[in-house]
Amino acid sequence: MTPRPTTRAETVEAEPAGWQAQKSASTRLQIVEAALRCFVELGYSGTTTTVIAEKAGLSRGAMLHHFPSKIDIVRAAVEHLHAKRLKAFRKAIDKLPRDETRVRRAIEAYWEHVKHPMYTAFLELWVAARTDPELAAILAPAQDAFEREWYRTAVDLFPEWRDTGVNFDLALDLVHYVMDGMAVSFLTHEHGEREKNLLRYLEERLRDLSRRPPAASAG
């Protein structure tokens, strides 16, 4: 008996079960990365679902099939951004030498981190979150998780600082707040000697803290 030709429907059914899931995941990633580019280029308020769809190369209807609203896209974008930030941060820290240049190299690595466009997207979202409680609720857990990782990494990278007490926390806060301020400032200013001078000065202050007797806790 001559075999019956396979119909299109049967061919689709025979495709690997994970194919549709892979395609859906790929499309979702395409949308999320388009949203992050929009945040950087247009700002949060200038980013609409229509603009995201255009940036992703999709129809608005196709995009809304995966993300029914802008806040759904934002939630997925923050999760994706957080994962990328952690991965990039860990990769940069893992490359640091365990020698006397660690302080300088760590400062340089963190500065490269906050200059990256994905950090610009994060800053843009934080500014918007000031007057948007729903967005703030999405961002806060991701930022808290990153700061915990930042602290654990610093403890691992500088074990000799563990006995400096409050000085260690002060050093981490100094780096964190100075770098954030520089990142915001340099969004509209040229990089150059000012940047290099600030980084050198920051390194000197950190080395001072490492040699100073442990500070008494304000609490």
ABEGO torsion letter per residue (X at the ends): XBBBBBBAAAAAAABBAAAAAAAAAAAAAAAAAAAAAAAAAAEAAABBAAAAAAAAGBBAAAAAAABABAAAAAAAAAAAAAAAAAAAAAAAAAABBBBAAAAAAAAAAAAAAAABAAAAAAAAAAAAAAABAAAAAAAAAAAAAAAAAAAAAAAAABAAAAAAEAAAAAAAAAAAAAAAAAAAAAAABBBEAAAAAAAAAAAAAAAAAAABBBBBBAX
